[in-house]
Amino acid sequence: MKNIILAILPIIFSSIAVSQNSIYDYKVVTIDGDTISMSQFKGKKVMIVNTASKCGFTKQYKDLQELYLKYKDQNFIIIGFPENNFLYQEPGSNSEIKEFCTKNYGVSFPMMAKISVKGKDIHPLYSWLTKKELNGVQDSKIEWNFQKYLIDENGKIIKVISPKVNPLDDEIQNWIKG
């Protein structure tokens, strides 16, 4: 009996580890405090970006907004996730972040509540994005603020884009149009 249990346990645990195989299995909180399901984005190409207001890459908000306006009517959406994991570059509250993004960059793409993208308190969505055992595609490490995850219409990771790459880069636009 003990041998049977020992043989079954790895099967049980491996099925638990891969049970969340798409982004649609997650719920997130908007910057205004509403809970939404990522399943509402089924059928769209999604770019997920971890953001910060006091970063050398903060000016990417402008290009993210331009990209969003250019392709939002073509089954594409950008979702921003403010975080304070890198040198305390996002110290503000959700309302302060929203005001900053709106006032300085006219951000109209969906912004979520501030989360953690690494460490002990990592948000479950970012665990999925960064762990192959959960997403079934690849392991990745959040390099810095403004790392971009490209998710296809079926909720699967297609590519991780470095924070250094501008949102208007041809590779990103070609993926959206493709």
C-alpha positions, 0 to 999 in steps of 0.5 A, spaced: 500 500 500 505 504 501 508 503 495 502 505 491 501 511 495 508 513 493 507 511 486 501 516 485 503 522 489 508 524 483 502 524 478 497 528 483 502 533 484 504 534 477 497 535 475 496 540 480 502 544 478 500 544 471 493 545 472 493 553 471 495 553 463 492 559 461 492 566 463 484 566 463 485 562 470 487 568 473 483 574 476 486 581 478 484 587 481 484 594 477 487 600 479 480 602 481 479 596 486 475 592 481 476 584 481 476 582 473 477 575 470 483 575 465 478 570 461 475 577 459 481 578 454 480 571 450 481 572 443 485 578 444 493 579 443 495 581 450 501 585 452 502 585 460 507 590 462 510 591 469 510 599 470 513 604 475 513 611 475 520 613 477 524 609 472 529 610 467 524 607 462 517 610 465 517 614 458 515 608 455 508 609 458 508 614 452 509 609 447 505 604 450 499 608 449 501 610 442 501 602 441 495 601 444 491 607 440 494 604 434 492 597 435 486 597 440 481 596 435 485 590 432 484 585 438 490 587 442 490 590 449 495 592 453 495 591 461 499 595 466 501 592 472 505 597 477 510 594 482 515 597 487 520 591 486 526 595 483 529 600 487 522 603 490 521 606 483 513 605 484 512 608 491 505 611 490 498 609 492 494 606 486 490 613 486 497 616 485 499 612 480 493 612 476 493 620 476 500 620 474 499 616 468 493 619 466 496 626 467 503 625 464 502 620 459 494 620 457 494 612 459 487 609 457 489 602 457 487 598 463 492 599 469 491 594 475 492 595 482 500 595 484 502 588 485 509 584 487 512 581 480 517 577 484 519 574 491 515 571 497 509 576 495 509 575 488 502 575 485 499 569 482 499 571 475 506 573 475 508 566 478 504 563 472 508 568 467 515 566 470 514 559 471 514 554 466 511 549 471 505 553 471 505 556 464 507 550 460 512 554 455 518 557 459 521 560 465 523 567 465 526 572 470 523 579 471 529 583 469 526 590 471 520 595 470 517 595 463 518 587 461 513 585 456 509 579 456 506 577 449 500 573 450 496 570 444 489 569 443 489 563 446 492 565 453 499 562 452 505 566 452 509 567 446 515 571 447 518 575 453 520 582 451 526 586 455 525 592 458 530 595 454 526 594 448 521 600 446 514 598 445 513 601 438 519 596 436 517 592 429 518 585 432 512 587 437 508 591 432 509 585 427 506 580 432 500 584 433 499 585 426 501 577 424 
